[in-house]
Amino acid sequence: MDTQNPSAPPRAQSRIPGKNHPDQNAHARPGGVIHDNTRHTTRFTVIGNHLAQYPELSGLAIGLAVYIQSLPTGARVDIKTLAARFPEGLTRIAAALRELETHGYLRRTRERTPGGRIVTRTVSCNQPGHHGTGTAADTPSRPTRRPAPAKRPPRKLLPAVPQPAYPSPTLLRTATDLLAGLRRHDPCLLLSVTDAEHLAPGVAAWLERDLAPSAVQHTLTADLPPEDLRRPAALLAHRLAAQLPPPPPFRTPAPPPDVRHPLQNCEGCDHAFRSPAPGRCRACRSDLLGAA
């Protein structure tokens, strides 16, 4: 029992031994990266190289995936919350989330709560294609080597939509409300938050052309295909672009109406004349000037 293994490393190590020590491999690859690593014991998240080195993801998408996987269960990860946390803005944040959704690192589904509200449920996947218990982020463990997931076919991008000349917040809100109400006409037109954000500028461009919301809704919902729509957002984007009406004709502003003053009784001759205030008529004023 008193025999000791002289080659066993101590229990607590501040650095990872071997090739990761900067002094031992500084001469191995001139100009390449040198890792100065310290082992984490608390407050860390395990990230697979399949995510950190994914060739088809942008740097923003990888960074968002790492940030989301580090959050506790129940944390808000909607577009507005992430845009308030990072400087990239709503458009770039939304595009990065679509990248993660396309490649399986994020799943977003629309669900109805017991109270009747429609909410978006977001699931962060640290291994696309593998369904765990949903609590791996809360109990980090030593990662195991797994084969890289098979590449999924990328999600087709939606067609471009027209852009309004003056995208005011009120106009975009009206457009978003119109899109959210399409599902009342046909359940197949239930749109995700991402799809609605893509289509809203196109609807706003129509509203800018003196069209009532009811007219835009009729164009988007008329003569829908009899079969179930697999990509309703793509159909709506096509209609918004292909059927965009021309701008309304320019109308010369009407001249302002003539000002008609009330009738007044002349203080000199008692004749009626129009004037904004009581006094003398033009003839009596002329006589007074001539007498002077």
C-alpha positions in Angstrom: 0.0 0.0 0.0 3.0 2.3 0.5 4.2 1.8 -3.1 3.8 5.0 -5.2 3.9 5.5 -8.9 6.6 8.2 -9.5 5.4 8.8 -13.0 1.8 9.6 -12.1 1.0 13.4 -12.5 -0.3 15.3 -9.5 -4.1 15.6 -9.0 -4.3 19.3 -9.7 -2.6 20.6 -12.9 -2.7 24.2 -13.9 -1.7 23.5 -17.5 -2.3 20.7 -20.0 1.0 18.9 -20.4 2.6 17.9 -23.7 2.1 19.6 -27.0 -0.1 22.4 -25.7 2.7 24.1 -23.6 4.0 27.1 -25.4 7.6 26.6 -24.5 7.6 23.1 -26.0 6.1 23.7 -29.4 6.9 27.3 -30.1 9.5 26.1 -32.7 7.2 23.5 -34.3 5.2 25.7 -36.6 6.7 29.1 -37.2 3.9 31.7 -37.5 1.1 29.2 -36.5 -1.1 29.3 -33.5 0.3 28.4 -30.1 -2.1 27.2 -27.4 -1.6 28.4 -23.9 -4.3 26.3 -22.2 -5.5 26.2 -18.6 -7.9 23.4 -17.5 -11.3 24.7 -16.5 -12.9 23.3 -13.4 -16.0 25.6 -13.1 -18.2 27.7 -15.4 -17.3 26.1 -18.7 -19.2 24.7 -21.7 -18.1 21.8 -23.9 -18.1 22.8 -27.6 -17.4 20.2 -30.3 -14.9 20.9 -33.1 -17.7 20.1 -35.6 -19.2 23.4 -34.5 -16.1 25.5 -33.8 -14.6 24.5 -37.2 -17.8 24.1 -39.3 -16.8 25.3 -42.8 -20.3 26.4 -43.9 -21.1 28.6 -40.9 -20.2 32.2 -40.5 -18.2 33.4 -37.6 -21.3 35.2 -36.2 -23.3 32.0 -36.4 -20.6 30.0 -34.6 -20.3 32.6 -31.9 -24.1 32.7 -31.4 -24.2 28.9 -31.2 -21.5 28.9 -28.5 -23.2 31.7 -26.6 -26.6 30.0 -26.7 -25.1 26.6 -25.6 -23.6 28.4 -22.6 -26.9 29.7 -21.4 -29.0 27.9 -18.8 -32.3 26.3 -19.7 -35.1 28.8 -20.0 -32.9 31.8 -21.1 -34.4 34.0 -23.8 -32.7 33.7 -27.2 -35.1 35.5 -29.4 -33.8 37.9 -32.1 -34.5 41.1 -30.1 -32.8 39.7 -27.0 -29.7 38.7 -28.8 -29.6 42.0 -30.8 -29.6 43.8 -27.4 -26.7 41.7 -26.2 -24.5 41.9 -29.4 -23.7 44.8 -31.7 -24.5 43.1 -35.0 -28.2 44.2 -35.2 -31.5 42.5 -35.9 -30.9 41.6 -39.6 -27.5 39.9 -39.1 -28.6 38.2 -35.9 -31.7 36.8 -37.7 -29.5 35.6 -40.7 -27.0 33.8 -38.3 -29.9 32.0 -36.5 -31.2 30.9 -39.9 -27.7 29.4 -40.6 -27.8 27.5 -37.3 -31.3 26.3 -38.1 -30.3 25.2 -41.6 -27.4 23.1 -40.3 -29.2 21.5 -37.4 -27.7 23.4 -34.4 -31.0 25.2 -33.7 -34.6 24.0 -33.9 -37.5 26.5 -33.7 -41.1 25.4 -33.6 -44.3 27.3 -33.1 -46.5 26.0 -30.2 -49.8 27.0 -28.6 -49.7 27.5 -24.9 -52.7 26.4 -22.7 -53.7 30.0 -22.6 -54.1 30.1 -26.4 -51.0 32.2 -27.1 -48.6 31.2 -30.0 -45.0 31.0 -28.8 -41.7 30.0 -30.5 -39.9 27.2 -28.7 -36.1 27.1 -29.4 -34.0 24.0 -28.9 -30.2 24.3 -29.0 -28.5 21.1 -30.3 -24.8 20.6 -29.4 -24.8 17.5 -31.7 -27.1 17.8 -34.7 -28.8 14.5 -35.4 -28.6 13.3 -31.8 -31.5 13.9 -29.4 -30.5 14.1 -25.8 -32.4 14.8 -22.6 -32.2 18.6 -23.0 -30.1 19.1 -19.8 -26.6 18.6 -21.1 -25.8 22.3 -20.9 -26.6 22.2 -17.2 -24.3 19.2 -16.4 -21.1 19.5 -18.5 -19.1 16.3 -18.8 -16.0 15.1 -20.6 -16.8 15.0 -24.3 -16.6 11.7 -26.2 -15.4 11.3 -29.8 -18.3 10.8 -32.2 -18.3 10.7 -36.0 -19.0 14.0 -37.7 -22.7 14.3 -38.5 -23.7 13.9 -42.2 -24.2 17.2 -43.9 -27.9 18.1 -44.4 -29.0 19.8 -47.6 -29.1 23.5 -47.0 -32.4 25.2 -46.6 -33.4 27.1 -49.7 -33.4 30.8 -49.4 -36.6 32.7 -49.8 -37.0 34.9 -52.9 -36.2 38.6 -52.5 -39.1 40.9 -51.8 -39.6 44.6 -52.7 -38.3 47.1 -50.3 -40.3 50.2 -49.1 -38.9 53.7 -49.9 -39.5 54.8 -46.3 -39.6 51.8 -43.9 -41.1 53.5 -40.9 -41.6 51.3 -37.8 -45.4 51.9 -38.0 -45.5 50.7 -41.6 -43.5 47.6 -40.8 -45.7 46.9 -37.8 -48.8 47.1 -39.9 -47.2 44.7 -42.4 -46.1 42.2 -39.7 -49.7 42.2 -38.2 -51.1 41.6 -41.7 -48.8 38.6 -42.2 -49.6 37.2 -38.7 -53.3 37.3 -39.6 -53.0 35.3 -42.8 -53.3 32.0 -40.8 -56.9 33.0 -40.0 -57.7 32.8 -43.7 -55.8 29.5 -44.2 -53.9 27.5 -41.5 -51.3 26.6 -44.1 -50.2 30.3 -44.1 -48.8 30.0 -40.5 -45.4 31.8 -40.7 -42.4 31.6 -38.5 -40.9 34.8 -37.0 -38.0 34.6 -39.4 -40.2 34.3 -42.4 -42.4 37.2 -41.2 -39.3 39.4 -40.8 -38.3 38.6 -44.4 -41.7 39.3 -45.9 -42.7 42.4 -43.9 -40.7 44.9 -46.1 -42.4 43.5 -49.2 -45.9 44.0 -47.6 -44.8 47.5 -46.6 -43.8 48.3 -50.2 -47.4 47.4 -51.2 -48.9 49.5 -48.5 -46.8 52.5 -49.5 -48.5 52.4 -52.9 -51.9 53.5 -51.5 -53.2 50.0 -51.1 -55.5 49.0 -48.2 -54.3 46.1 -46.0 -57.4 44.2 -47.1 -56.3 44.5 -50.8 -52.8 43.1 -50.0 -54.3 40.3 -48.0 -56.6 39.3 -50.9 -53.7 39.2 -53.3 -51.6 37.0 -51.0 -54.5 34.5 -50.2 -56.4 34.3 -53.5 -56.2 31.1 -55.6 -54.0 29.1 -53.2 -52.8 25.7 -54.5 -55.2 22.9 -53.5 -52.4 20.8 -52.0 -50.7 21.6 -48.7 -48.1 24.3 -48.9 -44.7 23.1 -48.0 -43.1 26.5 -48.2 -45.8 29.1 -47.7 -43.3 31.9 -47.2 -41.7 31.2 -50.6 -45.1 31.5 -52.3 -45.9 34.8 -50.5 -42.5 36.2 -51.4 -43.0 35.3 -55.1 -46.4 37.0 -55.1 -45.1 40.2 -53.4 -42.4 40.5 -56.0 -44.2 39.3 -59.2 -47.5 41.2 -58.6 -46.2 44.5 -57.2 -48.4 47.2 -58.5 -47.0 50.5 -60.0 -46.8 53.6 -57.8 -49.9 55.7 -57.8 -49.9 58.6 -60.4 -48.6 61.9 -59.3 -51.4 64.4 -58.5 -50.8 68.1 -58.4 -51.8 69.4 -55.0 -55.1 71.3 -55.1 -54.8 75.0 -54.5 -56.1 76.2 -51.2 -59.7 77.5 -51.3 -60.3 81.2 -51.4 -60.8 82.9 -48.1 -64.2 84.4 -47.8 -64.4 87.0 -45.0 -67.6 87.7 -43.2 -69.9 90.6 -44.2 -69.3 93.9 -42.4 -71.4 97.2 -42.4 -69.3 100.1 -43.5 -68.9 102.7 -40.7 -69.0 105.5 -43.4 -71.8 104.6 -45.8 -73.4 101.7 -44.0 -73.0 99.5 -47.1 -72.1 95.8 -46.7 -68.6 94.6 -47.6 -66.4 91.6 -46.8 -63.6 92.1 -44.3 -62.0 90.2 -41.5 -62.8 93.1 -39.1 -65.3 96.0 -38.9 -64.3 99.3 -40.5 -64.8 101.2 -43.7 -65.3 99.9 -47.2 -62.8 100.5 -50.0 -64.7 103.5 -51.4 -64.9 105.3 -48.1 -61.2 104.7 -47.4 -60.4 106.2 -50.8 -62.5 109.3 -50.1 -60.7 109.8 -46.8 -57.3 109.5 -48.5 -58.5 112.0 -51.2 -59.7 114.5 -48.6 -56.4 114.3 -46.8 
